[in-house]
Amino acid sequence: MAMPTAISTTTVSVALKAFFTNSHVFLALKVVLAMASTLGVGLALEQIPAAVTLTLGIMAGALSEVDQNPKARLQQLIVSLICFFIAITLVTFLIDFPWLFGPFLVIGTLVLMLMAAWGSTKGNLGFGILLISLYAMQGHADSPSFWYQPLLLTLGATWYGLLSWLILLIWPYKQVHEQLAQCYFALARYLVVKARFFDSPAEQHQALRHQLALLNIDVVNSLEHTKRMLNRRRKSRADDTELNRLLALYLLVQDMHERGASSHYSYQELNRDLQHHQVLLGYHVVLMELGESCEKLGRAILSHRTFSHSKRIGWELSALQNQIDYSHLQQHYPPHLVTSMRYLGRNLADLHQALIQGEALTQAHPSKPPLALSWPHPLSKPFGLNSRLFCIPMRCYFATV
């Protein structure tokens, strides 16, 4: 009876850790902490209106926050607070003069919306200025003095900004872990759908291609977002060991995506020409296992645990190779089919080896520096029939389906 309890406790612990390490949950917890502290002080001092005004400033500061390294975040915070204070002061001054406030509101809103064209940082700043200006308009009638809202709204944004900055100093790579995990999750979904090519009728292949193209866009977008996050941090922490480890994991998933997205043969034609159910089933099983391992690696990154790669995938690759050899002796595949199977086998073997490297990169104390970890040698015979490995550069694998 002790075993189920232990398993249940472990499962709940992992689920809770994954929940609290999610970046959206983490942002919500920061906002709740900042709001709770201000409301608590307001209740203690019986200053509820002032506490509510502070929380509105906290909301504006949180919604205008962007992902940056600690130094750039502090600089951005100072700029944001200055802009917030100026915007609230102008709204407070002009709102009693409708003939001035109307044109100012229209032109200001247009300019703030267009700031998004200059990048996400300026776009978020423009949105924050617009939001805090709306809060200032809403509370103007109940404001006891001219400087009441400019000071309190800006003070609320200041409190949240400083709290968020201190948390960033403690966990500088929190958001990178979460975004990098999303790359592995997206790749896992891609590989699982791609595996369906080998166990689905030809009539479903067109729909699978469309689904696969959409999933490929998700992977590319996740990779691009992660790359920007890593580049922002490398400007100030280029020699950081943890950053180098995360960079190695990023390069690993980027390489895995290129290998997983490559296609050397139409899968519809492969199913037709191969005509061997066991070989197709083997491709399907291996790709499914690789997709599940990618998801497990992403969860390990998200929850800061060591990833344990399934050893049975190596056995499945070996069994698939034996099945290919056996079926080739029976059917004598044409040369173009053998070549395509070689490339497909090589991609599967390299994905397997990449996950083994991912296991080494998630260890608490890897035996080598993260960027010095080399690719393990491919399986000595991943393609079949005593053929030599074809050393084709990785960048040649760009066709998606």
C-alpha positions in Angstrom: 0.0 0.0 0.0 3.0 2.3 0.5 4.0 2.3 -3.2 0.8 3.9 -4.6 1.0 6.6 -1.9 4.6 7.4 -2.8 3.8 7.5 -6.5 0.8 9.7 -5.9 2.8 12.1 -3.7 5.5 12.3 -6.4 3.0 12.9 -9.1 1.3 15.7 -7.2 4.7 17.3 -6.3 5.8 17.3 -10.0 2.4 18.7 -11.0 2.6 21.5 -8.4 6.1 22.3 -9.4 5.2 22.5 -13.1 2.2 24.8 -12.2 4.2 27.2 -10.1 7.1 27.4 -12.6 4.7 28.4 -15.4 5.6 31.9 -16.4 1.9 33.0 -16.6 1.2 31.7 -13.1 4.5 33.2 -11.9 3.4 36.7 -13.2 0.0 36.3 -11.6 1.7 35.4 -8.2 3.9 38.5 -8.5 0.9 40.7 -9.1 -1.1 39.1 -6.3 1.9 39.6 -3.9 2.2 43.3 -4.8 -1.5 43.9 -4.5 -1.9 42.0 -1.3 0.9 44.0 0.4 -0.6 47.4 -0.7 -4.2 46.4 0.3 -3.0 45.1 3.6 -1.2 48.4 4.4 -4.3 50.3 3.2 -6.6 48.3 5.5 -4.3 48.7 8.4 -4.1 52.5 7.9 -7.8 52.8 6.9 -6.8 54.3 3.5 -8.8 52.0 1.2 -9.1 54.6 -1.7 -5.4 55.1 -1.7 -4.7 51.4 -1.6 -7.0 50.9 -4.6 -5.2 53.6 -6.6 -1.9 51.9 -5.8 -3.2 48.6 -7.1 -4.2 50.2 -10.4 -0.7 51.4 -10.8 0.5 47.9 -10.0 -1.7 46.5 -12.8 -0.4 49.0 -15.3 3.2 48.2 -14.3 2.6 44.5 -14.6 0.9 44.7 -18.0 3.7 46.8 -19.5 6.5 44.6 -18.3 8.8 43.0 -20.8 11.3 40.2 -20.6 14.8 41.6 -20.1 18.0 41.0 -18.2 18.2 42.7 -14.7 20.2 45.8 -15.9 18.0 46.5 -18.9 14.9 45.8 -16.8 15.9 48.5 -14.2 16.6 51.0 -17.0 13.2 50.2 -18.6 11.5 50.6 -15.2 13.0 54.1 -14.7 11.9 55.2 -18.2 8.4 53.7 -17.7 7.9 55.5 -14.4 8.9 58.8 -15.8 6.5 58.3 -18.8 3.7 57.2 -16.4 4.2 60.3 -14.2 4.2 62.7 -17.2 1.1 61.0 -18.8 -0.9 61.1 -15.5 0.0 64.7 -14.8 -1.0 65.8 -18.3 -4.3 63.9 -18.0 -5.0 65.4 -14.6 -4.2 68.9 -16.0 -6.1 68.8 -19.3 -9.2 66.8 -18.3 -10.9 69.9 -17.1 -10.4 71.6 -20.5 -12.4 69.4 -22.9 -11.4 71.5 -26.0 -7.8 70.6 -25.3 -8.2 67.2 -23.8 -10.2 65.8 -26.8 -7.4 66.4 -29.4 -4.8 65.4 -26.9 -6.5 62.1 -26.2 -7.0 61.2 -29.9 -3.4 62.1 -30.9 -1.9 60.6 -27.8 -3.8 57.3 -28.3 -2.7 57.1 -31.9 1.0 57.7 -31.1 0.9 55.1 -28.2 -0.7 52.5 -30.5 1.9 53.1 -33.2 4.7 52.6 -30.7 4.2 48.8 -31.1 5.7 49.2 -34.6 9.1 50.0 -32.9 9.3 46.7 -31.1 7.7 44.8 -28.2 9.5 46.8 -25.5 8.2 50.2 -26.8 4.8 48.6 -27.6 4.4 47.4 -24.1 5.4 50.8 -22.8 2.9 52.5 -25.0 0.1 50.1 -23.8 1.1 50.8 -20.1 1.0 54.6 -20.6 -2.4 54.3 -22.3 -3.8 52.0 -19.5 -2.6 54.2 -16.6 -4.0 57.3 -18.4 -7.4 55.6 -18.5 -7.1 54.8 -14.8 -6.2 58.5 -14.2 -9.3 59.6 -16.1 -11.5 57.2 -14.2 -10.3 58.3 -10.8 -10.1 62.1 -11.5 -13.5 62.9 -10.0 -12.7 61.3 -6.7 -9.1 62.7 -6.4 -8.7 64.9 -3.4 -5.8 66.9 -4.8 -4.0 67.6 -8.1 -0.9 65.4 -7.3 -2.9 62.6 -5.6 -3.2 60.3 -8.7 0.2 61.1 -10.3 2.0 60.2 -7.1 0.0 57.2 -6.1 -0.4 55.5 -9.5 3.3 56.0 -10.2 4.1 54.7 -6.7 2.1 51.6 -7.3 3.9 50.9 -10.6 7.2 51.6 -8.8 6.4 49.0 -6.1 5.6 46.3 -8.6 8.6 47.1 -10.7 11.0 46.9 -7.8 9.5 43.7 -6.6 9.6 42.1 -10.0 13.2 43.3 -10.5 14.3 41.8 -7.1 12.7 38.5 -8.1 14.5 38.7 -11.5 17.8 39.0 -9.6 17.0 35.9 -7.6 15.8 33.8 -10.6 17.3 35.5 -13.7 16.5 32.5 -16.0 13.0 31.7 -14.8 11.3 32.8 -18.1 14.0 31.3 -20.2 13.4 27.9 -18.7 9.7 28.2 -19.3 10.1 29.3 -22.9 12.7 26.7 -23.7 10.4 24.0 -22.3 7.7 25.3 -24.8 10.2 24.6 -27.6 10.4 21.0 -26.6 6.7 20.7 -26.1 6.0 22.1 -29.6 8.6 19.7 -31.1 7.0 16.8 -29.2 3.6 17.6 -30.7 5.2 17.9 -34.2 6.9 14.5 -33.9 3.7 12.7 -32.6 1.7 14.0 -35.6 4.4 13.1 -38.0 4.4 9.6 -36.7 0.8 9.3 -37.8 2.0 9.3 -41.4 3.1 5.7 -40.9 -0.1 4.3 -39.6 -2.7 6.3 -41.5 -4.4 5.7 -44.8 -3.4 7.8 -47.8 -6.6 9.7 -47.7 -5.6 11.3 -44.4 -2.1 12.5 -45.5 -3.2 15.8 -46.9 -4.9 16.8 -43.6 -1.8 15.6 -41.7 0.4 17.8 -43.9 -1.7 20.8 -43.1 -1.7 20.0 -39.4 2.1 19.4 -39.5 2.7 22.8 -41.3 0.8 24.6 -38.5 2.7 22.7 -35.8 6.0 23.6 -37.6 5.1 27.3 -37.4 4.5 26.9 -33.6 8.0 25.3 -33.3 9.7 28.1 -35.3 7.9 30.8 -33.3 8.9 29.2 -30.0 12.5 28.9 -31.2 12.6 32.5 -32.3 11.2 33.8 -29.1 13.7 31.7 -27.1 16.6 33.0 -29.2 15.6 36.6 -28.5 15.4 35.9 -24.7 18.9 34.2 -24.7 20.4 37.0 -26.8 19.1 39.6 -24.3 20.8 37.8 -21.5 24.1 37.0 -23.2 24.8 40.7 -23.5 25.4 40.9 -19.8 26.0 37.3 -18.7 28.0 35.8 -21.5 30.2 33.6 -19.2 27.4 32.4 -17.0 27.4 28.6 -16.7 23.6 28.3 -16.4 23.2 30.5 -19.4 25.6 28.4 -21.5 23.7 25.3 -20.5 20.4 26.8 -21.6 22.0 27.9 -24.8 23.2 24.4 -25.4 19.7 23.0 -24.8 18.4 25.6 -27.3 20.9 24.6 -30.0 20.0 21.0 -29.3 16.2 21.5 -29.8 17.0 23.7 -32.9 19.0 20.9 -34.4 16.4 18.3 -33.4 13.7 20.4 -35.2 15.7 20.5 -38.4 16.2 16.8 -38.3 12.6 16.0 -37.3 11.2 18.4 -40.0 13.3 17.0 -42.8 11.7 14.8 -45.5 13.5 12.9 -48.2 10.6 11.0 -49.6 6.8 11.4 -49.9 5.4 9.4 -47.0 2.4 8.5 -49.2 4.8 7.0 -51.7 6.9 5.4 -49.0 3.8 3.6 -47.6 3.0 2.5 -51.1 6.5 1.3 -52.1 7.5 -0.2 -48.8 4.4 -2.4 -48.5 5.7 -3.9 -45.2 3.4 -3.3 -42.3 6.0 -4.1 -39.6 8.6 -1.6 -40.9 6.0 1.2 -41.1 4.8 0.3 -37.6 8.4 0.5 -36.4 8.8 4.0 -37.8 5.6 5.0 -36.1 6.5 3.6 -32.7 10.0 5.2 -32.8 8.7 8.6 -33.7 6.0 8.4 -31.0 8.6 7.4 -28.4 10.9 10.3 -29.5 8.0 12.8 -29.3 7.1 11.6 -25.8 10.8 11.9 -24.7 10.9 15.5 -26.1 7.9 16.3 -23.9 9.6 14.7 -20.8 12.7 16.7 -21.5 10.7 19.9 -21.7 9.0 19.1 -18.4 12.4 18.4 -16.8 13.6 21.8 -18.0 10.5 23.5 -16.7 10.7 21.9 -13.2 14.5 21.9 -13.0 14.8 18.1 -12.8 17.2 15.7 -14.4 15.8 14.2 -17.6 16.0 10.4 -17.9 16.0 9.3 -21.5 14.2 6.0 -22.3 16.8 3.3 -23.0 14.3 1.2 -25.0 14.4 3.6 -27.9 17.9 2.4 -28.8 16.6 -1.2 -28.7 13.6 -0.2 -30.9 16.0 1.4 -33.4 18.0 -1.8 -33.5 14.9 -3.9 -33.9 13.6 -1.7 -36.7 17.0 -2.0 -38.5 16.8 -5.8 -38.2 13.3 -5.8 -39.6 14.4 -3.6 -42.5 17.3 -5.9 -43.3 15.0 -8.9 -43.2 12.3 -7.4 -45.3 14.9 -6.2 -47.8 16.1 -9.7 -48.3 12.6 -10.8 -49.0 11.5 -7.9 -51.3 14.8 -6.4 -52.6 13.8 -2.7 -52.3 14.8 -0.4 -55.2 17.9 1.8 -54.7 15.9 5.1 -54.4 13.8 3.5 -51.6 16.9 2.2 -49.8 18.5 5.7 -50.0 15.4 7.4 -48.5 15.2 4.8 -45.7 18.8 5.5 -44.9 18.2 9.2 -44.5 15.0 8.6 -42.4 16.9 6.1 -40.3 19.8 8.5 -39.8 17.4 11.3 -38.6 15.7 8.9 -36.1 19.1 7.8 -34.8 20.3 11.4 -34.5 17.2 12.4 -32.6 17.8 9.6 -30.2 21.4 10.7 -29.7 20.3 14.3 -29.2 18.0 13.2 -26.4 20.9 11.4 -24.8 22.8 14.6 -24.9 19.8 16.4 -23.4 19.9 14.0 -20.5 23.6 15.0 -19.9 22.7 18.7 -20.1 20.0 18.5 -17.5 22.3 16.9 -14.9 23.1 19.1 -11.9 26.8 18.8 -12.4 27.6 17.7 -16.0 31.0 16.1 -16.4 31.9 18.5 -19.2 31.1 22.2 -19.7 27.7 22.5 -21.5 29.0 23.9 -24.7 31.9 21.4 -24.8 29.5 18.4 -24.9 30.0 16.7 -28.3 27.5 14.8 -30.4 27.7 11.1 -29.7 28.7 9.0 -32.7 25.7 7.8 -34.7 24.7 4.2 -34.5 27.1 2.2 -36.6 24.4 0.9 -38.8 21.3 3.1 -38.7 20.2 2.8 -42.3 20.5 -0.9 -43.2 22.2 -3.3 -45.5 25.9 -2.8 -44.7 25.9 0.7 -46.3 28.3 3.5 -45.2 26.9 6.6 -43.5 26.1 9.4 -45.8 27.7 12.6 -44.2 25.3 15.2 -45.5 25.4 18.6 -43.7 22.6 19.2 -41.2 21.5 22.4 -42.9 20.4 20.5 -46.0 17.3 19.1 -44.2 14.9 22.0 -44.8 11.9 20.3 -46.4 9.2 20.0 -43.9 6.9 17.2 -45.1 
